[in-house]
Amino acid sequence: MKLTILVLASLALFSCTSSPKADKQFVLDVIRQYQSKSTIDYDFIYKIKTFDDDDTLVYKGNCNLIRDVKDTIFGGSIWYDISSEYTNSVRDTASTRSKYYNGNNLFLIDNKKMAATKFDPFKGETYPITSSFDGEVIKTAFLQTDKLRKRLEDKTIQHKISDTLLSGEEHAVLALNIPTDDTIQKQIKTYYINKTSRLITKITYYTTLADQHQYNEWNLSNIKFNTVSKAALAKRFNGSKYKITTFVQPEVVDPLDNGTTAPDFKAFGHPDREVVDLRSLRDEVVVLDFWYTSCQPCALAVPGLNKLQERYRGKIRVVGVNPYEKDEKKEKIDAFIKRNNVEYDLVFVDYVVAEQYGIPGYPTLYVIDKNGIIRYSSTGYSDDNPELIKVIDELVK
């Protein structure tokens, strides 16, 4: 009797132990499992906090992906619904929409209006997904499993595999420390894999830029494989009888021509909010740089503008013009100034000023002579601009 009790106690002890520790082979097996499936269907809660924003955006919905190795745009067909959107947990009920890519066209669907806008991704019109925060909901390793495998095998990418409990269930944790460039200090992408179901249920991404950070989080549930088809998605789309319009590229905006009189404007200075009038800067050569805080090329342009200010001190006036953040918190602007060591004046204007100046992108720079006439313009950031220097040299003689 004692022997029987001892054996039963031993079995109970062994049955309560955790599963074997996750390792690289376990992760590779999960990747192979994903690669063996042709479609995936999952519910998601996707969160993103961008570098210069205190708010966290939260998207909730459902996503269907169908892998197609021959597809050169996204790697397969896509349909996802955004059923709700939150900012700091406040729901925006007007944001219900869907996005559908069938391998030929991309549709941006307004479910309330029963309308769809058709885009041609083979002409580069992928921005409803690639240039949208919610477009990240498709980046859950299914269409990119080979990329994940290559990262795991890449000796330049440090990785760590550990175990943790998530929602009371054992998960393997794969953390990838991705190499960075000169601007980004850290990039860590982490995958949480349920050790019982072998499903990726959570992904996080964390990156830092100076004193800022960005955080992305994908929470996945109700994951199902091989339950959807291209034909089913097409039937769903066609059966909804959306009113379809074809996207028309907006006309390309060009900066104002040289020789044009620079439009006058009033602006608020920083930090004391005094009103500045461009007309009051007549009798000076003025360099206007249109910018905003979350524009990385704008930040990269700052050292060059500082050098211009120093090189022509007393001869020119460099002014950074921000048409987006007139009502932004002073602390956010101060952080941008400190982070990028801005040494010239910054002013804030209504967006209509950007329209008057025909700003096609950021940063856009204008050189205005002492009579208020535009003598030079350029868009984008460049380390070396001999043409700009030549124009200024002529104007300050």
SULPETA-V988401 format. One record per backbone hydrogen bond with DSSP energy under -0.5 kcal/mol. NH is the residue of the N-H (numbers start at 1). CO is the residue of the C=O. E is the energy in kcal/mol with one decimal. If there is no record, write none. Layout:
# SULPETA-V988401
nh = [NH	NH]
co = [CO	CO]
e = [E	E]
This chain:
# SULPETA-V988401
nh = [5	6	7	8	9	10	11	12	13	14	15	16	16	17	27	28	29	30	31	32	33	34	35	36	37	40	41	42	43	44	45	46	47	48	49	53	57	57	58	59	60	61	62	63	64	65	66	67	68	71	72	77	78	79	80	81	82	83	83	84	85	86	87	88	90	91	92	93	95	96	97	98	99	100	101	102	106	107	108	109	109	110	111	111	114	115	116	117	118	118	119	121	123	124	125	126	129	130	131	132	135	136	137	138	139	140	145	148	149	150	151	152	153	154	157	158	158	160	162	164	166	169	171	172	173	174	174	175	175	176	176	177	177	178	178	185	186	188	189	190	191	192	193	193	194	194	195	198	201	201	202	203	204	205	206	207	208	209	212	213	214	215	216	217	218	219	219	220	220	221	224	226	233	234	235	236	237	238	239	240	240	241	242	243	244	245	247	249	256	259	260	262	267	268	269	269	270	273	276	278	280	281	282	283	284	285	286	286	287	288	288	289	289	290	290	291	295	296	299	300	301	302	302	305	306	307	308	309	310	311	312	313	315	316	317	319	319	320	321	321	322	322	323	328	332	333	334	335	336	337	338	339	340	341	342	345	347	348	349	353	354	354	355	356	357	358	359	360	363	364	365	366	367	368	368	369	372	374	375	376	378	380	389	390	391	392	393	394	395	396	397]
co = [1	2	3	4	5	6	7	8	9	10	11	12	13	14	23	24	25	26	27	28	29	30	31	32	34	65	224	63	221	61	219	59	217	57	215	50	48	55	86	46	84	44	81	42	79	40	77	38	75	68	70	66	101	64	99	62	97	60	81	60	92	58	90	56	87	89	85	91	92	93	82	109	80	107	78	105	119	100	117	98	107	115	96	109	110	110	243	108	116	245	106	119	120	121	120	124	126	126	127	129	132	133	134	135	136	138	142	144	145	146	147	148	149	150	154	156	177	175	173	171	169	166	164	193	162	172	191	160	173	174	189	158	175	176	187	208	208	206	176	204	174	202	172	191	192	199	170	194	192	199	192	218	190	216	188	214	186	212	209	51	207	49	205	47	203	45	217	201	218	43	41	39	229	230	231	232	233	234	235	236	237	238	237	114	242	116	118	247	357	374	257	372	276	348	267	274	346	269	267	265	277	278	279	370	281	315	284	368	317	286	366	287	319	288	364	321	292	294	295	296	297	298	299	301	302	303	304	305	306	307	308	310	312	312	285	287	317	345	289	319	320	347	321	325	329	329	330	331	332	333	334	335	336	337	337	318	320	268	322	350	350	351	351	352	353	355	354	358	290	290	378	288	376	286	366	373	369	260	367	367	365	363	385	386	387	388	389	390	391	392	394]
e = [-2.1	-2.3	-2.3	-2.4	-2.3	-2.0	-2.2	-2.2	-2.1	-2.3	-2.1	-1.0	-0.6	-0.8	-1.8	-2.5	-2.2	-1.9	-2.3	-2.3	-2.0	-2.3	-2.5	-1.3	-1.3	-2.3	-2.5	-2.3	-2.7	-2.7	-1.8	-3.3	-2.7	-2.3	-2.6	-1.3	-2.7	-0.5	-2.4	-3.3	-2.2	-2.1	-1.3	-3.0	-3.1	-2.5	-2.3	-2.4	-2.6	-2.0	-0.5	-1.8	-2.3	-2.1	-2.2	-2.7	-3.1	-2.0	-0.8	-1.5	-0.5	-2.9	-1.6	-1.6	-1.5	-0.6	-3.4	-0.8	-1.3	-0.6	-1.4	-1.9	-2.2	-2.2	-2.9	-1.9	-2.2	-3.2	-2.3	-3.1	-0.6	-3.2	-0.5	-0.8	-0.9	-1.9	-2.6	-2.5	-0.5	-3.1	-3.2	-0.8	-1.9	-1.5	-1.7	-1.8	-2.2	-2.4	-1.5	-1.2	-1.0	-1.6	-1.8	-1.2	-1.9	-1.9	-0.8	-2.1	-2.4	-2.6	-2.1	-2.1	-1.8	-1.4	-1.3	-0.7	-1.0	-2.0	-2.1	-2.4	-2.9	-1.7	-3.1	-3.0	-3.0	-0.5	-2.7	-2.8	-0.6	-0.5	-3.1	-3.3	-0.5	-1.0	-2.1	-2.2	-0.8	-2.8	-2.1	-2.8	-2.8	-3.0	-2.9	-0.6	-0.5	-2.9	-2.4	-2.1	-2.0	-0.8	-1.2	-2.1	-2.4	-2.4	-2.4	-2.1	-1.4	-2.4	-2.6	-0.6	-2.6	-2.2	-2.5	-2.4	-3.1	-1.9	-0.5	-2.8	-0.5	-2.1	-2.6	-1.6	-2.0	-2.5	-2.4	-2.2	-2.4	-3.0	-2.4	-0.9	-0.7	-1.0	-0.6	-2.4	-0.8	-2.4	-2.9	-0.5	-0.9	-3.5	-1.8	-2.8	-2.6	-2.5	-0.5	-3.2	-1.1	-1.0	-3.4	-2.3	-1.3	-2.0	-1.6	-1.8	-1.2	-0.9	-0.6	-2.4	-2.9	-0.6	-2.4	-0.5	-2.6	-0.5	-3.1	-2.1	-1.4	-0.9	-1.7	-2.2	-1.3	-0.6	-1.0	-1.8	-2.7	-2.1	-2.0	-2.4	-2.1	-3.2	-2.3	-1.2	-3.0	-1.5	-2.4	-3.0	-0.5	-3.1	-3.1	-0.6	-0.6	-2.4	-0.6	-1.4	-0.6	-1.4	-2.8	-2.1	-1.8	-2.4	-2.6	-2.8	-2.1	-0.8	-1.7	-1.1	-3.1	-2.2	-2.3	-1.8	-0.5	-0.7	-1.6	-2.3	-1.8	-1.2	-2.2	-0.6	-0.7	-1.0	-3.2	-2.5	-2.5	-3.1	-0.5	-2.8	-2.0	-3.1	-3.1	-1.1	-1.9	-3.6	-1.7	-2.3	-2.1	-2.4	-2.7	-1.8	-1.8	-1.9	-0.7]
